[in-house]
């Protein structure tokens, strides 16, 4: 219990790990390079609470997602929203056909109602069919509010904002160097997401990952209210309500990707967002074209707000589209979190707790 623990990254995986370990009596210091918690990839996405419907080619992702929801709901139940219609639709050129998709749902005991195309309330073009589900979303503003409420109740918080971890080495202890000073820790928990590979290079040979820089667009519906819709499975798109607001968030599997590269480290030069104005404008036009092609009745207005963030994927997952969160032990007492879906975060935090108890 008296060992000092460093947690790197103030996204949802980092902050939930900090909360769980603090509640269990551990001395933790959290490092976040930005000016506040939850400003990165954790909150710059579609805010879907995954039950597994999104991954018809990988049952393992389905199981982790559905299981993860149980503990995620316990911690963030105030942030979970269900008051909208939610559909998964299969395009005619999808990687999975409707018959196979329905079998997938039944095999994984995912509840659904098959839709009747001419009764859904709007025209579906080039779409084989689909299902209506009760899969919720989360409001990231409410998650942030809940997180800060929990932190206020904890004693002796050590949360270092505006402090980026630059390097980690090992002697008697782990020597952690930030942009401000050096520290010694007994245990390292790396939840830094896109920078994680950079930090472990003193301990092991780096493996390649697929790095992306992606944009999530915000739109206001003109002639419909809250709808969640995932058009699957391939180079299609999804949109979901933006929490409790009368706005939606939209992500296109192909056109939302600004940059992509398979390499050993995330290229920091990508963070100069001003370089991508023309690329983003082109993406917006292509996405609107696809939107009108598949849903000609639905009218939207894309706002000036957008959310640009890094994304990290394992190599060679195109076949099954696997999105598994896991913990890698880089060396003894150095744990690296590979995060896939936000709603896996609480389960991963409890796994970290178990590993620390076991190793000490």
SULNOR-V184603 format. One record per residue. N is the residue number from 1. SS is DSSP state (H for helix, E for strand, - for the rest). PHI is phi in whole degrees, -180 to 180 (* if undefined). NEAR is the number of other ideal C-beta (glycine too) atoms within 8 Angstrom. Layout:
# SULNOR-V184603
N & SS & PHI & NEAR
N & SS & PHI & NEAR
This chain:
# SULNOR-V184603
1 & - & * & 5
2 & - & -85 & 3
3 & - & -76 & 9
4 & E & -93 & 9
5 & E & -119 & 15
6 & E & -103 & 15
7 & E & -116 & 14
8 & E & -106 & 13
9 & - & 113 & 14
10 & - & -103 & 15
11 & - & -79 & 14
12 & H & -67 & 11
13 & H & -68 & 16
14 & H & -67 & 17
15 & H & -73 & 13
16 & H & -69 & 13
17 & H & -63 & 15
18 & H & -58 & 12
19 & H & -63 & 13
20 & H & -64 & 13
21 & H & -69 & 15
22 & H & -63 & 11
23 & H & -65 & 7
24 & - & -99 & 7
25 & - & 89 & 5
26 & - & -88 & 10
27 & E & -88 & 9
28 & E & -118 & 11
29 & E & -123 & 13
30 & E & -106 & 14
31 & E & -110 & 15
32 & - & -132 & 14
33 & - & -74 & 8
34 & - & -92 & 9
35 & - & -81 & 5
36 & - & -155 & 8
37 & - & -78 & 12
38 & - & 56 & 14
39 & - & -111 & 8
40 & - & -104 & 13
41 & - & -63 & 11
42 & - & -57 & 12
43 & - & -112 & 13
44 & - & -99 & 9
45 & - & -150 & 13
46 & - & -79 & 11
47 & - & 64 & 14
48 & E & -80 & 11
49 & - & -89 & 12
50 & - & -79 & 14
51 & - & -96 & 11
52 & - & 122 & 12
53 & - & -57 & 14
54 & - & -77 & 10
55 & - & -128 & 13
56 & - & -71 & 11
57 & - & -108 & 9
58 & - & -154 & 11
59 & H & -65 & 8
60 & H & -65 & 8
61 & H & -65 & 14
62 & H & -59 & 13
63 & H & -63 & 10
64 & H & -66 & 13
65 & H & -67 & 15
66 & H & -66 & 12
67 & H & -65 & 8
68 & H & -63 & 16
69 & H & -62 & 12
70 & H & -59 & 7
71 & H & -75 & 10
72 & H & -61 & 15
73 & H & -66 & 9
74 & H & -60 & 8
75 & H & -84 & 9
76 & H & -125 & 12
77 & H & -60 & 7
78 & H & -68 & 6
79 & H & -95 & 12
80 & E & -89 & 11
81 & E & -124 & 12
82 & - & -126 & 6
83 & - & -82 & 4
84 & - & -157 & 11
85 & E & -82 & 7
86 & E & -133 & 12
87 & E & -127 & 14
88 & E & -117 & 14
89 & E & -117 & 13
90 & E & -105 & 14
91 & E & -72 & 14
92 & - & -63 & 6
93 & - & -106 & 5
94 & - & -71 & 12
95 & - & -71 & 6
96 & - & -127 & 11
97 & - & -87 & 8
98 & H & -62 & 9
99 & H & -61 & 6
100 & H & -66 & 9
101 & H & -66 & 15
102 & H & -65 & 11
103 & H & -63 & 8
104 & H & -58 & 12
105 & H & -62 & 11
106 & H & -66 & 8
107 & H & -62 & 7
108 & - & -97 & 11
109 & - & 57 & 5
110 & - & -92 & 13
111 & - & -74 & 5
112 & - & -165 & 11
113 & E & -122 & 6
114 & E & -69 & 9
115 & - & -86 & 12
116 & - & -103 & 6
117 & H & -55 & 8
118 & H & -84 & 4
119 & H & -118 & 6
120 & - & -77 & 9
121 & - & 106 & 3
122 & - & -154 & 8
123 & - & -73 & 6
124 & - & -110 & 10
125 & - & -112 & 8
126 & - & 60 & 7
127 & E & -126 & 13
128 & E & -71 & 9
129 & E & 166 & 9
130 & E & 176 & 13
131 & E & -136 & 13
132 & E & -107 & 10
133 & E & -131 & 13
134 & - & -112 & 6
135 & - & -75 & 10
136 & - & -87 & 8
137 & E & -123 & 14
138 & E & -123 & 15
139 & - & -97 & 11
140 & H & -65 & 12
141 & H & -67 & 7
142 & H & -74 & 13
143 & H & -64 & 14
144 & H & -63 & 11
145 & H & -62 & 9
146 & H & -64 & 12
147 & H & -60 & 12
148 & H & -69 & 9
149 & H & -65 & 8
150 & H & -65 & 9
151 & H & -62 & 10
152 & H & -62 & 6
153 & H & -85 & 5
154 & - & -84 & 10
155 & - & -98 & 3
156 & - & 54 & 4
157 & - & -65 & 7
158 & - & -126 & 8
159 & E & -120 & 11
160 & E & -99 & 11
161 & - & -83 & 10
162 & - & 55 & 7
163 & - & -131 & 11
164 & - & -97 & 7
165 & E & -78 & 15
166 & E & -101 & 6
167 & E & -157 & 8
168 & E & -134 & 14
169 & E & -131 & 8
170 & E & -126 & 10
171 & - & -128 & 5
172 & - & -68 & 2
173 & - & -126 & 8
174 & E & -83 & 14
175 & E & -94 & 11
176 & E & -103 & 14
177 & E & -109 & 11
178 & E & -109 & 13
179 & - & -75 & 6
180 & - & -118 & 5
181 & - & -165 & 5
182 & E & -105 & 7
183 & E & -137 & 10
184 & E & -117 & 8
185 & E & -135 & 12
186 & - & -88 & 8
187 & E & -136 & 13
188 & E & -116 & 13
189 & E & -123 & 13
190 & E & -99 & 14
191 & - & -119 & 14
192 & - & -84 & 11
193 & H & 63 & 13
194 & H & -68 & 10
195 & H & -95 & 9
196 & H & -61 & 14
197 & H & -62 & 12
198 & H & -61 & 8
199 & H & -76 & 12
200 & - & -93 & 14
201 & - & -68 & 9
202 & - & -80 & 7
203 & - & -119 & 9
204 & - & -160 & 7
205 & - & -70 & 3
206 & - & -78 & 9
207 & - & -97 & 7
208 & - & -73 & 8
209 & E & -131 & 12
210 & E & -93 & 11
211 & E & -104 & 17
212 & E & -132 & 12
213 & E & -116 & 14
214 & E & -125 & 12
215 & E & -123 & 12
216 & E & -106 & 15
217 & E & -93 & 13
218 & E & -109 & 14
219 & E & -137 & 12
220 & E & -108 & 10
221 & E & -72 & 13
222 & - & -93 & 7
223 & - & -130 & 6
224 & - & -153 & 8
225 & - & -100 & 6
226 & - & -60 & 10
227 & E & -142 & 13
228 & E & -108 & 14
229 & E & -149 & 12
230 & E & -118 & 11
231 & E & -98 & 10
232 & E & -126 & 15
233 & - & -134 & 12
234 & - & 153 & 9
235 & - & -85 & 5
236 & - & -117 & 14
237 & E & -148 & 13
238 & E & -135 & 12
239 & E & -143 & 12
240 & E & -144 & 13
241 & E & -59 & 14
242 & - & -89 & 9
243 & - & 59 & 12
244 & - & -90 & 6
245 & - & -78 & 6
246 & - & -88 & 6
247 & - & -136 & 10
248 & E & -129 & 14
249 & E & -114 & 15
250 & E & -132 & 15
251 & E & -132 & 13
252 & E & -109 & 13
253 & - & -60 & 9
254 & - & -102 & 6
255 & - & -81 & 9
256 & - & -84 & 14
257 & E & -85 & 10
258 & E & -84 & 13
259 & E & -139 & 10
260 & E & -151 & 7
261 & E & -159 & 7
262 & E & -95 & 7
263 & E & -161 & 9
264 & - & -88 & 7
265 & - & -138 & 8
266 & - & -69 & 12
267 & - & -78 & 9
268 & H & -63 & 5
269 & H & -62 & 5
270 & H & -64 & 11
271 & H & -72 & 5
272 & - & -82 & 6
273 & H & -60 & 6
274 & H & -61 & 5
275 & H & -76 & 5
276 & H & -113 & 12
277 & H & -58 & 7
278 & H & -69 & 6
279 & H & -64 & 8
280 & H & -67 & 11
281 & H & -63 & 8
282 & H & -65 & 8
283 & H & -60 & 13
284 & H & -60 & 10
285 & H & -65 & 8
286 & H & -68 & 10
287 & H & -67 & 14
288 & H & -62 & 10
289 & H & -63 & 8
290 & H & -63 & 12
291 & H & -59 & 12
292 & H & -67 & 8
293 & H & -66 & 8
294 & H & -91 & 13
295 & - & -131 & 11
296 & - & -62 & 8
297 & - & -81 & 7
298 & - & -84 & 10
299 & - & -112 & 8
300 & E & -133 & 11
301 & E & -126 & 7
302 & E & -74 & 9
303 & E & -84 & 9
304 & E & -78 & 3
305 & E & -75 & 5
306 & E & -151 & 9
307 & E & -126 & 11
308 & E & -110 & 11
309 & E & -154 & 11
310 & E & -72 & 13
311 & E & -140 & 10
312 & E & -123 & 12
313 & E & -127 & 10
314 & - & -71 & 8
315 & - & -68 & 9
316 & - & 59 & 5
317 & - & -108 & 10
318 & - & -61 & 4
319 & - & -67 & 6
320 & - & -112 & 6
321 & - & 58 & 11
322 & - & -66 & 10
323 & - & -135 & 11
324 & - & -104 & 9
325 & - & -89 & 15
326 & E & -154 & 7
327 & E & -116 & 11
328 & E & -107 & 7
329 & E & -92 & 9
330 & E & -68 & 10
331 & E & -152 & 8
332 & - & -57 & 5
333 & - & 70 & 9
334 & E & -121 & 15
335 & E & -110 & 15
336 & E & -110 & 11
337 & E & -95 & 16
338 & E & -99 & 12
339 & - & -98 & 13
340 & - & -115 & 8
341 & - & -126 & 11
342 & H & -54 & 11
343 & H & -76 & 12
344 & H & -86 & 14
345 & H & -62 & 15
346 & H & -71 & 14
347 & H & -60 & 13
348 & H & -62 & 16
349 & H & -62 & 14
350 & H & -69 & 10
351 & H & -65 & 9
352 & H & -60 & 15
353 & H & -58 & 11
354 & H & -62 & 8
355 & H & -65 & 11
356 & H & -68 & 13
357 & H & -62 & 7
358 & H & -69 & 6
359 & H & -83 & 7
360 & - & -123 & 5
